[in-house]
Amino acid sequence: MLDRDNIIQRAVHECLEEMYAKAQPSANYKELIEKSKSGEIEDSHENPVYDRYYLSQEEFEYIRNKYVEAYDFTPRWRKDIEWLEKYLLEGGNRDKFIPNTMEEDGSTHPGYRSYEKVKPLKEQLKDIIHDDKQLDKVFEIVMGTIKGCKDYYIFDQVNEIFNYHVCLGASPTSNKETVKKYWESQGKTIEFEDRNPLLFWDKEYYGSEFEEAFEEEYGSNWKEIWDKRYQDDLAEKKAKREAELAKAMENPSIIYKFKIGDLVRCKEDPIAREVFAIQPDGYRIVGGFIPFEEVDKWYHCYEQFKNYW
């Protein structure tokens, strides 16, 4: 029977297959599993297979996000409820149907769907509650109840389970030195190519007509355009990380050096999580346990390190 667990397992397997196919050096994930099971290749805690294959962090995220989107694992709960909070705090729009109208000469204008502005919740409450203290109390109850619902209920476990198995499972490493060191021990020299994921995968998609299709759409300097887009995106991410670090350094007393096994708590998340892995490029991965409906059924979840203290 096809159920959720089967679908997640299939997505994880297909995602890892593509990651190893695109890794440097390239490998067949299914063959690696079979050779590991038969003992043909060593796969141990001290010498894991995934440390022999390199995939950049950008390529890793590109592939992972592609499968999250394809299998509809995209998390929506927190984002949707945050939109509701924003709607109540700042106001927004809502549908308004404009009915048919008739002119004096008998001509008619058909009705149509339009919209009208919605005032923030507090302004709406002012129309019926004239006591400011009572108004604030009612408003706090409404917004507090919504926040409590957001913090208590978790509906994105499928995304977390998928990410956990891909990120903390057997996916290729993003550490070039580890891969280089292993293959040198095997008497081989590995040269790594710095690839732009956007061009790399579009080339695969378009096949032999790749360059003609892009030149027709973007002009003769399409490579420069796409490389600049990619480099600008990397620069933006780097600037964001540096800004977050600079802000944290304003109060160095709260900056911790995490190690595997530490329990950490996010400022916006009441659930403590255990540090499972710390990547060499500075990305920190933490995991924890999220209970399902059954008391004895627990799953790991994963989050990229952000705002943890």
GUFIBA-317517 format. One record per residue (C-alpha): residue number from 1; residue in one letter; x, y, z. Coordinates in nm, 4 decimals. Each point is the difference from the previous one (the first is absolute). Layout:
BEGIN
<rec nr="NUM" rest="A" east="X" north="Y" up="Z"/>
...
This chain:
BEGIN
<rec nr="1" rest="M" east="0.0000" north="0.0000" up="0.0000"/>
<rec nr="2" rest="L" east="0.1291" north="0.3445" up="-0.0922"/>
<rec nr="3" rest="D" east="0.0067" north="0.2271" up="0.3048"/>
<rec nr="4" rest="R" east="0.1807" north="0.3113" up="0.1176"/>
<rec nr="5" rest="D" east="0.3073" north="-0.1877" up="0.1241"/>
<rec nr="6" rest="N" east="0.0377" north="-0.1744" up="-0.3375"/>
<rec nr="7" rest="I" east="-0.0173" north="0.3329" up="-0.1817"/>
<rec nr="8" rest="I" east="0.2583" north="0.1612" up="0.2299"/>
<rec nr="9" rest="Q" east="0.2292" north="-0.3009" up="-0.0376"/>
<rec nr="10" rest="R" east="-0.0291" north="0.0151" up="-0.3797"/>
<rec nr="11" rest="A" east="0.0716" north="0.3742" up="-0.0036"/>
<rec nr="12" rest="V" east="0.3047" north="-0.0399" up="0.2256"/>
<rec nr="13" rest="H" east="0.1366" north="-0.2836" up="-0.2138"/>
<rec nr="14" rest="E" east="-0.0505" north="0.1864" up="-0.3292"/>
<rec nr="15" rest="C" east="0.1495" north="0.3170" up="0.1462"/>
<rec nr="16" rest="L" east="0.3121" north="-0.1842" up="0.1206"/>
<rec nr="17" rest="E" east="0.0310" north="-0.1745" up="-0.3360"/>
<rec nr="18" rest="E" east="0.0172" north="0.3350" up="-0.1763"/>
<rec nr="19" rest="M" east="0.2373" north="0.1450" up="0.2586"/>
<rec nr="20" rest="Y" east="0.2498" north="-0.2819" up="-0.0535"/>
<rec nr="21" rest="A" east="-0.0414" north="0.0165" up="-0.3770"/>
<rec nr="22" rest="K" east="0.0879" north="0.3715" up="0.0129"/>
<rec nr="23" rest="A" east="0.2725" north="-0.0378" up="0.2631"/>
<rec nr="24" rest="Q" east="0.3724" north="0.0257" up="-0.0713"/>
<rec nr="25" rest="P" east="0.0997" north="-0.2703" up="-0.0750"/>
<rec nr="26" rest="S" east="-0.3339" north="-0.1258" up="-0.1292"/>
<rec nr="27" rest="A" east="-0.1395" north="-0.3231" up="0.1443"/>
<rec nr="28" rest="N" east="-0.2972" north="-0.2338" up="-0.0273"/>
<rec nr="29" rest="Y" east="-0.1837" north="0.0084" up="0.3339"/>
<rec nr="30" rest="K" east="-0.1671" north="-0.3401" up="-0.0475"/>
<rec nr="31" rest="E" east="0.3343" north="-0.1648" up="-0.0748"/>
<rec nr="32" rest="L" east="0.1575" north="0.1612" up="0.3060"/>
<rec nr="33" rest="I" east="-0.2750" north="-0.1452" up="0.2196"/>
<rec nr="34" rest="E" east="0.0421" north="-0.3500" up="-0.1453"/>
<rec nr="35" rest="K" east="0.3809" north="0.0083" up="0.0265"/>
<rec nr="36" rest="S" east="-0.0259" north="0.1259" up="0.3569"/>
<rec nr="37" rest="K" east="-0.2405" north="-0.2812" up="0.0944"/>
<rec nr="38" rest="S" east="0.2214" north="-0.2658" up="-0.1598"/>
<rec nr="39" rest="G" east="0.3131" north="0.1371" up="0.1665"/>
<rec nr="40" rest="E" east="0.1621" north="0.0809" up="-0.3352"/>
<rec nr="41" rest="I" east="0.0568" north="0.3552" up="0.1210"/>
<rec nr="42" rest="E" east="0.0536" north="0.1136" up="0.3580"/>
<rec nr="43" rest="D" east="-0.2707" north="0.2163" up="0.1545"/>
<rec nr="44" rest="S" east="0.0516" north="0.0681" up="0.3686"/>
<rec nr="45" rest="H" east="-0.0514" north="0.2793" up="0.2505"/>
<rec nr="46" rest="E" east="0.3715" north="0.0809" up="-0.0199"/>
<rec nr="47" rest="N" east="0.0141" north="-0.0249" up="-0.3804"/>
<rec nr="48" rest="P" east="-0.3468" north="0.0749" up="-0.1466"/>
<rec nr="49" rest="V" east="-0.0605" north="-0.0330" up="-0.3727"/>
<rec nr="50" rest="Y" east="-0.1551" north="0.3467" up="-0.0267"/>
<rec nr="51" rest="D" east="0.3351" north="0.1606" up="0.0936"/>
<rec nr="52" rest="R" east="0.1411" north="-0.1224" up="-0.3334"/>
<rec nr="53" rest="Y" east="-0.2302" north="0.2079" up="-0.2207"/>
<rec nr="54" rest="Y" east="-0.0243" north="0.3783" up="-0.0199"/>
<rec nr="55" rest="L" east="-0.3094" north="0.2098" up="-0.0656"/>
<rec nr="56" rest="S" east="0.0089" north="0.3734" up="0.0644"/>
<rec nr="57" rest="Q" east="-0.2426" north="0.1478" up="0.2506"/>
<rec nr="58" rest="E" east="-0.1702" north="0.1939" up="-0.2816"/>
<rec nr="59" rest="E" east="-0.0440" north="-0.3128" up="-0.2133"/>
<rec nr="60" rest="F" east="-0.1214" north="-0.1951" up="0.3025"/>
<rec nr="61" rest="E" east="-0.2675" north="0.2619" up="0.0754"/>
<rec nr="62" rest="Y" east="-0.0977" north="0.0217" up="-0.3673"/>
<rec nr="63" rest="I" east="-0.0668" north="-0.3744" up="-0.0260"/>
<rec nr="64" rest="R" east="-0.1665" north="-0.0292" up="0.3409"/>
<rec nr="65" rest="N" east="-0.2336" north="0.2924" up="-0.0671"/>
<rec nr="66" rest="K" east="-0.0906" north="-0.1452" up="-0.3386"/>
<rec nr="67" rest="Y" east="-0.1272" north="-0.3200" up="0.1632"/>
<rec nr="68" rest="V" east="-0.1749" north="0.1906" up="0.2784"/>
<rec nr="69" rest="E" east="-0.1924" north="0.1877" up="-0.2681"/>
<rec nr="70" rest="A" east="-0.0595" north="-0.3020" up="-0.2257"/>
<rec nr="71" rest="Y" east="-0.1408" north="-0.2141" up="0.2822"/>
<rec nr="72" rest="D" east="-0.1873" north="0.2938" up="0.1528"/>
<rec nr="73" rest="F" east="0.1885" north="-0.0150" up="0.3300"/>
<rec nr="74" rest="T" east="0.0178" north="0.3809" up="0.0102"/>
<rec nr="75" rest="P" east="-0.0749" north="0.1191" up="0.3560"/>
<rec nr="76" rest="R" east="-0.3010" north="0.2302" up="0.0088"/>
<rec nr="77" rest="W" east="-0.1456" north="0.0000" up="0.3517"/>
<rec nr="78" rest="R" east="0.2225" north="0.2602" up="0.1659"/>
<rec nr="79" rest="K" east="0.0063" north="0.2244" up="-0.3052"/>
<rec nr="80" rest="D" east="-0.3787" north="-0.0138" up="-0.0402"/>
<rec nr="81" rest="I" east="-0.0705" north="0.0843" up="0.3620"/>
<rec nr="82" rest="E" east="0.2567" north="0.2817" up="-0.0117"/>
<rec nr="83" rest="W" east="-0.1962" north="0.1434" up="-0.2952"/>
<rec nr="84" rest="L" east="-0.3123" north="-0.0114" up="0.2161"/>
<rec nr="85" rest="E" east="0.1813" north="0.1839" up="0.2801"/>
<rec nr="86" rest="K" east="0.1195" north="0.2649" up="-0.2466"/>
<rec nr="87" rest="Y" east="-0.3520" north="0.0322" up="-0.1436"/>
<rec nr="88" rest="L" east="-0.1447" north="0.0662" up="0.3461"/>
<rec nr="89" rest="L" east="0.2806" north="0.2357" up="0.1027"/>
<rec nr="90" rest="E" east="0.0282" north="0.2062" up="-0.3186"/>
<rec nr="91" rest="G" east="-0.3251" north="-0.0601" up="-0.1866"/>
<rec nr="92" rest="G" east="-0.0287" north="-0.1110" up="-0.3601"/>
<rec nr="93" rest="N" east="-0.2520" north="-0.0635" up="-0.2784"/>
<rec nr="94" rest="R" east="-0.3100" north="-0.2122" up="-0.0418"/>
<rec nr="95" rest="D" east="-0.2347" north="-0.0894" up="-0.2836"/>
<rec nr="96" rest="K" east="-0.2811" north="0.2348" up="-0.0934"/>
<rec nr="97" rest="F" east="-0.2529" north="-0.0794" up="-0.2715"/>
<rec nr="98" rest="I" east="-0.1192" north="0.2970" up="-0.2041"/>
<rec nr="99" rest="P" east="-0.3567" north="-0.0759" up="-0.1224"/>
<rec nr="100" rest="N" east="-0.1464" north="0.0727" up="-0.3445"/>
<rec nr="101" rest="T" east="-0.0835" north="0.3656" up="-0.0649"/>
<rec nr="102" rest="M" east="-0.2416" north="0.1524" up="-0.2505"/>
<rec nr="103" rest="E" east="0.0307" north="0.3403" up="-0.1624"/>
<rec nr="104" rest="E" east="-0.2915" north="0.2323" up="-0.0776"/>
<rec nr="105" rest="D" east="0.0169" north="-0.1009" up="-0.3661"/>
<rec nr="106" rest="G" east="-0.0578" north="-0.3634" up="0.0953"/>
<rec nr="107" rest="S" east="0.3580" north="-0.1172" up="-0.0537"/>
<rec nr="108" rest="T" east="0.1422" north="-0.2290" up="0.2659"/>
<rec nr="109" rest="H" east="0.3409" north="-0.0552" up="0.1465"/>
<rec nr="110" rest="P" east="0.0611" north="-0.3572" up="0.1164"/>
<rec nr="111" rest="G" east="0.1014" north="-0.0660" up="0.3585"/>
<rec nr="112" rest="Y" east="0.3579" north="-0.0837" up="0.0775"/>
<rec nr="113" rest="R" east="0.2247" north="-0.1100" up="0.2806"/>
<rec nr="114" rest="S" east="0.1983" north="0.2745" up="0.1696"/>
<rec nr="115" rest="Y" east="0.1490" north="0.0522" up="0.3451"/>
<rec nr="116" rest="E" east="-0.0208" north="0.2361" up="0.2926"/>
<rec nr="117" rest="K" east="0.2416" north="0.0968" up="0.2749"/>
<rec nr="118" rest="V" east="-0.0203" north="-0.1657" up="0.3407"/>
<rec nr="119" rest="K" east="0.1049" north="0.2022" up="0.3035"/>
<rec nr="120" rest="P" east="0.2386" north="-0.1500" up="0.2573"/>
<rec nr="121" rest="L" east="-0.1796" north="-0.1992" up="0.2677"/>
<rec nr="122" rest="K" east="0.0677" north="0.2569" up="0.2699"/>
<rec nr="123" rest="E" east="-0.1651" north="0.2751" up="-0.2041"/>
<rec nr="124" rest="Q" east="-0.3015" north="-0.2228" up="-0.0590"/>
<rec nr="125" rest="L" east="-0.0274" north="-0.0694" up="0.3716"/>
<rec nr="126" rest="K" east="0.0066" north="0.3725" up="0.0733"/>
<rec nr="127" rest="D" east="-0.3370" north="0.0300" up="-0.1737"/>
<rec nr="128" rest="I" east="-0.1648" north="-0.2193" up="0.2648"/>
<rec nr="129" rest="I" east="0.2318" north="0.0324" up="0.3055"/>
<rec nr="130" rest="H" east="0.0545" north="0.3542" up="0.1184"/>
<rec nr="131" rest="D" east="0.1997" north="-0.0793" up="0.3129"/>
<rec nr="132" rest="D" east="0.3723" north="-0.0069" up="-0.0960"/>
<rec nr="133" rest="K" east="0.0972" north="-0.2422" up="0.2787"/>
<rec nr="134" rest="Q" east="-0.2785" north="-0.2376" up="-0.0929"/>
<rec nr="135" rest="L" east="0.0932" north="0.0360" up="-0.3671"/>
<rec nr="136" rest="D" east="0.3642" north="-0.0911" up="0.0674"/>
<rec nr="137" rest="K" east="-0.1061" north="-0.2977" up="0.2103"/>
<rec nr="138" rest="V" east="-0.2272" north="-0.1423" up="-0.2718"/>
<rec nr="139" rest="F" east="0.2653" north="0.0586" up="-0.2664"/>
<rec nr="140" rest="E" east="0.2674" north="-0.1755" up="0.2070"/>
<rec nr="141" rest="I" east="-0.2303" north="-0.2971" up="0.0587"/>
<rec nr="142" rest="V" east="-0.0624" north="-0.0388" up="-0.3756"/>
<rec nr="143" rest="M" east="0.3644" north="0.0338" up="-0.1058"/>
<rec nr="144" rest="G" east="0.1232" north="-0.2069" up="0.2960"/>
<rec nr="145" rest="T" east="-0.2376" north="-0.2832" up="-0.0871"/>
<rec nr="146" rest="I" east="0.1238" north="-0.0038" up="-0.3600"/>
<rec nr="147" rest="K" east="0.3646" north="-0.0016" up="0.1152"/>
<rec nr="148" rest="G" east="-0.0738" north="-0.2832" up="0.2425"/>
<rec nr="149" rest="C" east="-0.1537" north="-0.2010" up="-0.2827"/>
<rec nr="150" rest="K" east="0.3042" north="0.0676" up="-0.2212"/>
<rec nr="151" rest="D" east="0.2455" north="-0.1061" up="0.2708"/>
<rec nr="152" rest="Y" east="-0.1880" north="-0.3120" up="0.1097"/>
<rec nr="153" rest="Y" east="-0.1109" north="-0.1606" up="-0.3259"/>
<rec nr="154" rest="I" east="0.2585" north="-0.1218" up="-0.2470"/>
<rec nr="155" rest="F" east="-0.1259" north="-0.1022" up="-0.3417"/>
<rec nr="156" rest="D" east="0.3267" north="-0.0046" up="-0.1962"/>
<rec nr="157" rest="Q" east="0.1423" north="-0.3281" up="0.1301"/>
<rec nr="158" rest="V" east="0.0143" north="-0.1530" up="-0.3490"/>
<rec nr="159" rest="N" east="0.2392" north="0.2738" up="-0.1115"/>
<rec nr="160" rest="E" east="0.2071" north="-0.0408" up="0.3159"/>
<rec nr="161" rest="I" east="0.0189" north="-0.3790" up="-0.0337"/>
<rec nr="162" rest="F" east="0.1073" north="0.0274" up="-0.3650"/>
<rec nr="163" rest="N" east="0.2618" north="0.2639" up="0.0791"/>
<rec nr="164" rest="Y" east="0.1315" north="-0.1962" up="0.2936"/>
<rec nr="165" rest="H" east="0.0564" north="-0.3176" up="-0.2010"/>
<rec nr="166" rest="V" east="0.1599" north="0.1898" up="-0.2891"/>
<rec nr="167" rest="C" east="0.2103" north="0.2424" up="0.2052"/>
<rec nr="168" rest="L" east="0.1099" north="-0.2273" up="0.2825"/>
<rec nr="169" rest="G" east="-0.0132" north="-0.3217" up="-0.1965"/>
<rec nr="170" rest="A" east="0.2386" north="-0.1176" up="-0.2675"/>
<rec nr="171" rest="S" east="0.0100" north="0.3092" up="-0.2221"/>
<rec nr="172" rest="P" east="0.3412" north="0.0943" up="-0.1506"/>
<rec nr="173" rest="T" east="0.2170" north="0.2276" up="0.2096"/>
<rec nr="174" rest="S" east="0.0605" north="0.3691" up="-0.0738"/>
<rec nr="175" rest="N" east="0.3552" north="-0.0238" up="0.1315"/>
<rec nr="176" rest="K" east="0.2464" north="-0.0156" up="-0.2890"/>
<rec nr="177" rest="E" east="0.2990" north="-0.0778" up="0.2206"/>
<rec nr="178" rest="T" east="-0.1588" north="-0.3161" up="0.1417"/>
<rec nr="179" rest="V" east="-0.0710" north="-0.1335" up="-0.3496"/>
<rec nr="180" rest="K" east="0.3414" north="0.1010" up="-0.1307"/>
<rec nr="181" rest="K" east="0.1745" north="-0.1691" up="0.2935"/>
<rec nr="182" rest="Y" east="-0.1878" north="-0.3267" up="-0.0496"/>
<rec nr="183" rest="W" east="0.0728" north="-0.0333" up="-0.3720"/>
<rec nr="184" rest="E" east="0.3660" north="0.0928" up="0.0535"/>
<rec nr="185" rest="S" east="0.0165" north="-0.2932" up="0.2443"/>
<rec nr="186" rest="Q" east="-0.1248" north="-0.2148" up="-0.2904"/>
<rec nr="187" rest="G" east="0.2760" north="0.1319" up="-0.2291"/>
<rec nr="188" rest="K" east="-0.2316" north="0.2301" up="-0.1981"/>
<rec nr="189" rest="T" east="-0.0026" north="0.3767" up="-0.0482"/>
<rec nr="190" rest="I" east="-0.3402" north="0.1694" up="-0.0131"/>
<rec nr="191" rest="E" east="-0.0492" north="0.3362" up="-0.1721"/>
<rec nr="192" rest="F" east="-0.3151" north="0.1835" up="0.1050"/>
<rec nr="193" rest="E" east="-0.2018" north="0.2162" up="-0.2367"/>
<rec nr="194" rest="D" east="-0.1767" north="0.3057" up="0.1449"/>
<rec nr="195" rest="R" east="-0.3383" north="-0.0206" up="-0.1710"/>
<rec nr="196" rest="N" east="-0.2883" north="0.2404" up="-0.0277"/>
<rec nr="197" rest="P" east="-0.3028" north="-0.2197" up="0.0862"/>
<rec nr="198" rest="L" east="-0.2295" north="0.2143" up="-0.2150"/>
<rec nr="199" rest="L" east="0.2000" north="-0.0644" up="-0.3178"/>
<rec nr="200" rest="F" east="0.0958" north="-0.3550" up="0.0943"/>
<rec nr="201" rest="W" east="-0.3563" north="-0.1232" up="0.0309"/>
<rec nr="202" rest="D" east="-0.1436" north="0.2091" up="-0.2818"/>
<rec nr="203" rest="K" east="0.2600" north="-0.1515" up="-0.2313"/>
<rec nr="204" rest="E" east="-0.1186" north="-0.3459" up="0.1030"/>
<rec nr="205" rest="Y" east="-0.3637" north="0.1002" up="-0.0548"/>
<rec nr="206" rest="Y" east="0.0459" north="0.1544" up="-0.3458"/>
<rec nr="207" rest="G" east="0.2538" north="-0.2568" up="-0.1211"/>
<rec nr="208" rest="S" east="0.1945" north="0.0713" up="-0.3189"/>
<rec nr="209" rest="E" east="-0.2153" north="0.3047" up="-0.0763"/>
<rec nr="210" rest="F" east="0.0906" north="0.1673" up="0.3303"/>
<rec nr="211" rest="E" east="0.2312" north="0.2726" up="-0.1313"/>
<rec nr="212" rest="E" east="-0.2222" north="0.0829" up="-0.2997"/>
<rec nr="213" rest="A" east="-0.3114" north="0.0268" up="0.2186"/>
<rec nr="214" rest="F" east="0.1710" north="0.2327" up="0.2480"/>
<rec nr="215" rest="E" east="0.1650" north="0.2129" up="-0.2648"/>
<rec nr="216" rest="E" east="-0.3359" north="0.0450" up="-0.1713"/>
<rec nr="217" rest="E" east="-0.1698" north="0.1019" up="0.3265"/>
<rec nr="218" rest="Y" east="0.2729" north="0.2035" up="0.1743"/>
<rec nr="219" rest="G" east="0.2353" north="0.1059" up="-0.2787"/>
<rec nr="220" rest="S" east="0.3627" north="-0.0817" up="-0.0720"/>
<rec nr="221" rest="N" east="0.1141" north="0.0932" up="0.3537"/>
<rec nr="222" rest="W" east="-0.2387" north="-0.2438" up="0.1729"/>
<rec nr="223" rest="K" east="0.2848" north="-0.1696" up="0.1902"/>
<rec nr="224" rest="E" east="0.1023" north="0.3287" up="0.1615"/>
<rec nr="225" rest="I" east="-0.3633" north="0.0757" up="0.0894"/>
<rec nr="226" rest="W" east="-0.0547" north="-0.3352" up="0.1708"/>
<rec nr="227" rest="D" east="0.3388" north="0.0003" up="0.1723"/>
<rec nr="228" rest="K" east="-0.0662" north="0.3496" up="0.1331"/>
<rec nr="229" rest="R" east="-0.3437" north="-0.1087" up="0.1249"/>
<rec nr="230" rest="Y" east="0.1580" north="-0.2931" up="0.1818"/>
<rec nr="231" rest="Q" east="0.2874" north="0.2035" up="0.1460"/>
<rec nr="232" rest="D" east="-0.2404" north="0.2757" up="0.1120"/>
<rec nr="233" rest="D" east="-0.2094" north="-0.2622" up="0.1794"/>
<rec nr="234" rest="L" east="0.3083" north="-0.1388" up="0.1772"/>
<rec nr="235" rest="A" east="0.1113" north="0.3514" up="0.0959"/>
<rec nr="236" rest="E" east="-0.3442" north="0.0773" up="0.1406"/>
<rec nr="237" rest="K" east="0.0007" north="-0.3157" up="0.2142"/>
<rec nr="238" rest="K" east="0.3527" north="0.0742" up="0.1223"/>
<rec nr="239" rest="A" east="-0.0902" north="0.3597" up="0.0895"/>
<rec nr="240" rest="K" east="-0.3067" north="-0.1230" up="0.1901"/>
<rec nr="241" rest="R" east="0.2062" north="-0.2483" up="0.2028"/>
<rec nr="242" rest="E" east="0.2637" north="0.2641" up="0.0748"/>
<rec nr="243" rest="A" east="-0.2708" north="0.2470" up="0.1104"/>
<rec nr="244" rest="E" east="-0.1515" north="-0.2596" up="0.2334"/>
<rec nr="245" rest="L" east="0.3429" north="-0.0753" up="0.1455"/>
<rec nr="246" rest="A" east="0.0782" north="0.3703" up="0.0437"/>
<rec nr="247" rest="K" east="-0.3295" north="0.0490" up="0.1815"/>
<rec nr="248" rest="A" east="0.0707" north="-0.2951" up="0.2268"/>
<rec nr="249" rest="M" east="0.3484" north="0.1330" up="0.0758"/>
<rec nr="250" rest="E" east="-0.1575" north="0.3132" up="0.1469"/>
<rec nr="251" rest="N" east="-0.0767" north="-0.2213" up="0.2985"/>
<rec nr="252" rest="P" east="0.2803" north="-0.2596" up="0.0047"/>
<rec nr="253" rest="S" east="-0.1094" north="-0.1392" up="0.3368"/>
<rec nr="254" rest="I" east="-0.2814" north="-0.1935" up="-0.1714"/>
<rec nr="255" rest="I" east="0.2126" north="-0.1511" up="-0.2764"/>
<rec nr="256" rest="Y" east="0.0726" north="-0.3650" up="0.0633"/>
<rec nr="257" rest="K" east="0.2349" north="-0.2377" up="-0.1745"/>
<rec nr="258" rest="F" east="-0.2169" north="-0.3033" up="-0.0545"/>
<rec nr="259" rest="K" east="0.1249" north="-0.3554" up="-0.0072"/>
<rec nr="260" rest="I" east="-0.1745" north="-0.3207" up="-0.0993"/>
<rec nr="261" rest="G" east="-0.2296" north="-0.1159" up="0.2768"/>
<rec nr="262" rest="D" east="-0.0801" north="0.3477" up="0.1333"/>
<rec nr="263" rest="L" east="-0.3632" north="0.0880" up="0.0584"/>
<rec nr="264" rest="V" east="-0.0970" north="0.3329" up="-0.1562"/>
<rec nr="265" rest="R" east="-0.3181" north="0.2020" up="0.0031"/>
<rec nr="266" rest="C" east="-0.1201" north="0.2446" up="-0.2634"/>
<rec nr="267" rest="K" east="-0.1294" north="0.3392" up="0.1115"/>
<rec nr="268" rest="E" east="-0.3192" north="-0.0613" up="-0.1956"/>
<rec nr="269" rest="D" east="-0.0344" north="-0.3744" up="0.0681"/>
<rec nr="270" rest="P" east="-0.0692" north="-0.1412" up="0.3479"/>
<rec nr="271" rest="I" east="0.1286" north="-0.3475" up="-0.0914"/>
<rec nr="272" rest="A" east="0.3602" north="-0.0798" up="0.0959"/>
<rec nr="273" rest="R" east="0.1969" north="-0.1731" up="-0.2732"/>
<rec nr="274" rest="E" east="0.3195" north="-0.2011" up="0.0029"/>
<rec nr="275" rest="V" east="0.2938" north="0.0956" up="-0.2208"/>
<rec nr="276" rest="F" east="0.0566" north="-0.2954" up="-0.2312"/>
<rec nr="277" rest="A" east="0.2531" north="0.1420" up="-0.2436"/>
<rec nr="278" rest="I" east="0.2059" north="0.3118" up="-0.0663"/>
<rec nr="279" rest="Q" east="0.1074" north="0.0495" up="-0.3578"/>
<rec nr="280" rest="P" east="0.3527" north="0.1282" up="-0.0724"/>
<rec nr="281" rest="D" east="-0.1225" north="0.2898" up="-0.2145"/>
<rec nr="282" rest="G" east="-0.1698" north="0.1621" up="0.2991"/>
<rec nr="283" rest="Y" east="-0.3505" north="-0.1360" up="-0.0481"/>
<rec nr="284" rest="R" east="-0.1155" north="-0.1615" up="0.3190"/>
<rec nr="285" rest="I" east="-0.2654" north="-0.2682" up="-0.0011"/>
<rec nr="286" rest="V" east="-0.2076" north="-0.0776" up="0.3049"/>
<rec nr="287" rest="G" east="-0.2611" north="-0.2660" up="0.0549"/>
<rec nr="288" rest="G" east="-0.2481" north="-0.0975" up="0.2642"/>
<rec nr="289" rest="F" east="-0.2978" north="-0.2160" up="0.0728"/>
<rec nr="290" rest="I" east="-0.3559" north="0.0886" up="-0.0946"/>
<rec nr="291" rest="P" east="-0.2769" north="-0.2205" up="0.1429"/>
<rec nr="292" rest="F" east="-0.2717" north="-0.1294" up="-0.2299"/>
<rec nr="293" rest="E" east="-0.3493" north="-0.0983" up="0.1095"/>
<rec nr="294" rest="E" east="0.1204" north="-0.3370" up="0.1267"/>
<rec nr="295" rest="V" east="0.1979" north="0.0393" up="0.3210"/>
<rec nr="296" rest="D" east="0.2646" north="-0.2541" up="-0.0993"/>
<rec nr="297" rest="K" east="0.0499" north="0.1226" up="-0.3558"/>
<rec nr="298" rest="W" east="0.2668" north="0.2688" up="-0.0271"/>
<rec nr="299" rest="Y" east="0.1838" north="0.1395" up="-0.2972"/>
<rec nr="300" rest="H" east="0.3103" north="0.2074" up="-0.0371"/>
<rec nr="301" rest="C" east="-0.0436" north="0.3442" up="-0.1459"/>
<rec nr="302" rest="Y" east="0.2621" north="0.2306" up="-0.1412"/>
<rec nr="303" rest="E" east="0.0583" north="0.3724" up="-0.0322"/>
<rec nr="304" rest="Q" east="0.2854" north="0.2010" up="-0.1383"/>
<rec nr="305" rest="F" east="0.1714" north="0.1921" up="0.2776"/>
<rec nr="306" rest="K" east="-0.1561" north="0.3427" up="0.0426"/>
<rec nr="307" rest="N" east="-0.0683" north="0.2126" up="0.3051"/>
<rec nr="308" rest="Y" east="0.0900" north="-0.2788" up="0.2428"/>
<rec nr="309" rest="W" east="0.1512" north="0.0800" up="0.3362"/>
